[in-house]
Amino acid sequence: MEEAGVSDNASYHFVIADDHPLFRGALRQALETLYPEAGISEVGTLEDAATQLEKHEEVDLVLLDLSMPGMRGFSGLMYLRAQYQSVPVVIVSATEDVSTIRRCMELGSSGFIPKSLGIEVIRDAVLSVMAGGAWTPPDVDLGEDDDELLDMVHRLATLTPQQVRVLMMLSEGLLNKQIAYELSVSEATVKAHVSAILQKLGVESRTQAVIAASRIELGQWQAAVAR
């Protein structure tokens, strides 16, 4: 018997982005039960997830692990939300910390699914998001947030996809010329991006920009930056 709201529409396409094959398999099983005819891509890195989003013009949902290769704290979520604004992203994570769930939702995630939950709950969460809603664990009280941190979250959310990438590279300690090489742009372009980042975050130096970002990343951004 088909469940309410379930469709076998073959036009649906999902991207499962997780570096654990067994868990990818569990997510695929959940999706195939709901949407038997849908296309499903499995990837294990942020770069491969972006490649799939470029390859398929209309992706209906991305299930994104917070800790796979290429992800640095919330930067991967920030990048995908900035680069592919029309594609819903649901975080699937082993982390169940309330502040992490809150950050993800504030940065544009359509849902947050702890990996400890069963397949039935994952299916319900996917159905809710596909119906246009948002989903977080029902027993989690997101409550009110610290005003200063919330302001920084909103500032970070204004960064363009390229600015997010530059900030990620700043956090790795790369010099402007190294960033320019990695992004295949001029050093002047990198300097312009850095200036825009500082202005949007309301800080005065590269170090302060990385520190500001690290305040919401639960220590997952590297603090070393180019001096």
Secondary structure, 3 states (H helix, E strand, C coil): CCCCCCCCCCCCEEEEECCCHHHHHHHHHHHHHHCCCCEEEEECCHHHHHHHHHHCCCCCEEEECCCCCCCCCCHHHHHHHHHCCCCCEEEEECCCCHHHHHHHHHCCCCEEEECCCCHHHHHHHHHHHHCCCCECCCCCCCCCCCHHHHHHHHHHCCCCHHHHHHHHHHHCCCCHHHHHHHHCCCHHHHHHHHHHHHHHHCCCCHHHHHHHHHCCCCCCCCCCCCC
